């Protein structure tokens, strides 16, 4: 029976990892590190690394409006166009060499994120940052690519520290047997990929692990933060605000979280997840002070 169960567990982990890869838009061979990595500091500012357009569409699917969005969105998020700036549709047409329809499609996406608002006879106005949808994964991605990266990372990691330990404690009481198996297998996959220096796989399993914890909490609000956490983990890696190899101690903490959830030990699960998140904050103190 154990021999039959192991392949099933492995298939479940593979399916979860593929889901984490698709939802986080990050399955790339040049994305190494996930939670808790060590060694020397990586360098450089990192390119977008071949991800799809900022609106989540695959290359070629979004067409021209995705290209406009992928340039205009980060420009707004970085402060190149500060709040109160009025963007004229005709000027955007000329700047990007596209039609008015294409510009309006891109603007509609930005409006849905509360970055801008359109008014007749006025134009497209950049809204105050307090009004932005700070949890939108694309906006998080854009802000992590800008000069305000350190503050954004710290803010998001503090959010993780407030939410994920509680989610882990709740998961210890609410996780299904399937979710418990997924966490166990994903933690084992993190350990295996770390030992094999398969850093891209490590990140995929790390993202999937944290997504399962949030979903297993039984709290729909926590579950919706899965994409936010995915962007944080992948963004730290992409922009080299990470050490360069998985830390065995951090991997062990993930394994122990999985064990605590499976044992229905809410206190242990919460405390162990808090150690993971506090460790991520300590890394930021070193790498992004």
Buried (B, 14 or more C-beta within 10 A) or exposed (E): EEEEEEEEBEEBBBEBBEBBBEBBBBBBEEBBBBBBBBEEEBEEEBEBEEBBBBBBBEEEEBEBBBBBBBEBBBBBBBBEBEBEBEBEBEEBBEBBEBEEEBBBBBBEBBBEBBBBBBEEEEBBBBBEBEEBEBBBBBBBBBBBBBEBBBEBBBBBBBBBBEBBBBBBBBBBBBBEEEBBBBBBBBBBBBBBBBEEEBBBBBBBBBBBBBBBBBBBBBBEEBBEBBBBBBBBBBBBBBBBBBBBBBBEEBBBBBBBBBBBBBEBBBEBBBBBBBBBBBBBBEBBEEBBE
